[in-house]
């Protein structure tokens, strides 16, 4: 049976502001999203029957059942396309689960792109985006990748000038995962929308203006913001403590900015260059044994045929 392999990039949130409640239970969002070169690998292999199956490596790291967005993406395409046969999906996980890095969303996006090629479906980008929005709010961005503004509940994606040259350290408590559903539900339950510290402060406008004018990262780093830190940090002391460590390492290692990505549990520290990031990453590994850390870079795409 023939096969096809793809890589699927994680994302970070350079900006996440919750601007309103929606009647469908979601929230109105303003987000700036960035693809990074931490990637899962997805391999599609044809089957001689009509079954859709999923294998996750390492086993147990992510669910291998119908809740997995990779399998859900395959089923969406399979149900609308008769007589294409079955497929076995092998998902090699490198993006942490429950890390706020869109690992599940990018896997789903990769399966949409891959099966469109594998089954020769002829779907265009707009068709795939419509299907992606049915899977989850981050999936349309993960189809596109690069640097983008996402609004609505996250499914309305507008490209921005690429800032893929960013270098950063990702850091995450090893034993901790945060539920995105829990974070947004708690934000609503605690009525935090009414106490926004950035309302009327023009953070998003200032950030977008700087990005659109290709300003250096040192100029726009102060405008980075994540509303969900107001929920997650008070409830998860390990993340709050790790943010403090990243903000105040040895003086010559201090990053440009430190922010939580999505609903956590991953934080990222923007660095001036790769040498700075490598040194900061080593500092975190040596001083925080319960934390895993990676040096990563921005990139201008998300899904790539391998």
N, C-alpha and C positions, 0 to 999 in steps of 0.2 A: 504494500500500500504506500502511496506517495505521502509526503509530509511537507510541512511548511513551518518555519520557526520565525518568531518575532521577539523583539524586546519592547518593554513597556516602562516608561519613565515615571518615577515618583514626582510629586509636586510639593512646593511649599507655598504658604500664604504670605506674601509680602504685606498684605492688608486684608483685614476681615472686619467689616462693620455691619452690625445688624440694625437696619433702619426702620423695620416695621414688622407687624404680624400679618399673616395672610390667612384668608378664610379656609384654605386647604390644609391648614395645620403647619405649613412651612413658615419660614421667615423671609422678609425682603432683605437682600444682602447687597453689599458693595464689596467686591473682593478683587485684589490683584494677585494673580497666580503665576508661578514660575516653574517650568520643568527643570529637573535636576538629573544628573547622570548616575543616580541609584536606580537600578532597573531589575524588574522581573523578566524571566524568559518563558515564553509560551510556545509550545510545539503542538501542531495540529497534525493528526494522522487519520487517514480515512479508515473506515470500518466497512466490513462486508455486509453489515446489517444496518438497521435504521436507529441504532442506539447512540445516545450522547453520553459519554463518560468522562470523568475527570480524575486525574491523579495529581496530588499535591506533594511536592518535594521541598523540604523535609516533610514526611508524613505527620499530620496533625497540626502543622503550623497554621493552617487555614482550613476552614471547612471544605470538604470535598462533596458536598451535597447541593441540593437545589437552592440554598441560600447564597452560594458563591456566585458573584457577578459574572465570572467567566462562563459558567454553565448556563446562567440565565441569558446571557447574550447569545450563546449558541442556540438556545431554544427559541428565542425571539426570531432569529433568522430561519431556523429549521421549520417552524410552524407556518411561515409565510411563503416557503419555497418547497413545493412538493418534489419528491423523487430525487433528492440530492444525496441520499445515503446518510450514514452516521459518521461520527467523528469522535476520536479520543483526544482529549486535551491533557497535555502534561504541563503543569504549572510549577516552575522552579522559583521559589520565593526568596527574594533578597530584601524586599521592602518590608519593614516591620509591620506587623498586624496591630491595629489599634494605635497607630502612631501619628495620625493626622496627616499622612503623606499620600493619601488617595491610592493606596496599594490595590485595594479591591476594584476601585473605579478604573484604574489604568489597565488592569487585567481584562475587565469587561470591554473596554475600548479596543484593546488589542485583538480580542476574539472577533469583534465586529469587523475590524479591518482585515484580519487574517482570513476569516471565512468568506468575506466578500471576494477575495482573490481565489481562495481554495475552491469555492463552489462556482466561481465565475458568474456572480450575481449581477454585476454591472451597476451596483448602487453608487450614486454620487455622494459627495461630502454632505450635502443637505439631507439626503435620505438617511445617511448614517447618523447625523446629528439628531434627527427626529427619533430614531430608535434609541440613541444614547440617552436622551432625556427621559425615556421611559424606565431606564435602568437606575439612574441616580443623578443628583445635581452636579457632581464633579465629572461625570463621564463625558459630556460634550467638550469640556476643556481638554480632557485627556486625549480625545481624538485629535485635537489641534496642536496642543503643546506650545512651547515657547513662552512668551510673556503675554498676558492677556488680562483684560478687565472682564469680570463676570458679574452679572446683575440678575434681577429676578430672584429666583431661589438658587441661582448659580448656573442656570442652564443657558442664559443669554451671554454669549462669549464674543468679545470684541478684541481683535489683535492689537497689541501695543508694540512699540519699537523694542526689539530684542535686547535684553540685558543678560544674555546667556554667559557673559564672561565672569559672572559673579563667582567668588570662591567662599566657601563657608564650612563650618563644622556643624554637623548634626549630632545631637546628644540626646539620649533617651534612657531613663531608668530601665534596666533589663527586665524586671519582673512586672512592669506596669503597662497596661493598655487602657485607653479611655474610650468609652462608647460615645460616638457622635450623637446618637439619639438622646442619650442621657444629658449631654452637655447642652443641647438646644432646649430640651424640656426643662432643665433646671434654670436656664437663663430666663425662660418664660415664667416659671413658677416663682422665681425670686424677683420678678418685675424689674429686671435690670434695664429694660429698654428706656424707662423713664428717667434713669440716672446716668445716661451716657456721658462720659467725660470728654468726648470729642464732638458732641453735637454742636454745630455752629462754629467749630474751630477750623473748618476747611482743610482737615488732614487729607482727605481723599483727593480734593481738588489740587492741593499743593503737590502731592505725590504724582498725580497724573500729569500735571503741567511739567514737572521735572523730567518724568520719563519720556514724554512726547518731545521734549527739547534735548534729549540725549545728554542730560546732566550727569556728571560723575556720581558714583554711588555715595561719596562722602556728603553730597548736597541733599540727597533725598532719604538717606538712612534715618534721619530723625522723624520722618513722617510715617514710618512703619507702625502698624497697630493691629491688635487682635482683640476684639470684644470678648471672645470666649475665655481669655485669660481671667476675666473677672469671675467666671464660674469655676474654672478648673483649678487655678492656683490655690484658692482657699480650701478646696476639698481634697487636694492632692499635695501634701506638704513636700513630697519628694521632688515634684516638678518645680515648685516654688524655690526650694533650696538649690536645685540644680541651676535655675535661672540666675540666682544670686551668685553662684560660683562662676558661671560663665561671664557675668557682668563685671566681676571683680577678681580675675585671676592675678597672676604676677603682673606688675605694672606694664611691662613691655609686651604683654600678650593681650591686652584689653581690646576687644573687638569693636567694630563700628556700631553694631546694634545687636541685640539679642531679643528673639521673639519666639513664641510658641507657634507651631504650624497647625492650622485647622483647630481641631478639638484636642490636640495633644495625643500622646504624651511626649512627642518629639519637640525639642527646641532647636533653633538654628542660630548660629553666631556668624554674622557677616565679617569677613576678614579683608585686610587690605591686599593680600596676595597669597599665593600658595604656601610660601615658606611660613608666613604668619599662621595660616590655617593648620599646617602640619605640626607646628610647635604647640598651638593651642590644643589640638587633638591629643597630642602626647601628654600634655599637662592633665587633661581630663582623665585619660586612661590611667595615669599613675596615681592621681589623687582621689579618684572616685571609682573604686573597684566595682560598684554595683551599677555602673553606667556604661553603656556601649556608645562609641563615638565613631563617626566617619568623616573624612574630608571629601566634600563633593563640590561640583561646579554646576552652574546653570547651563542649560542647553536650549537650542532653538527649536526642538521638535520633541514629540512624545513617543509615538509608535514608529518602529522601524523594522522592515524586513531584515532578517538576520542572514 
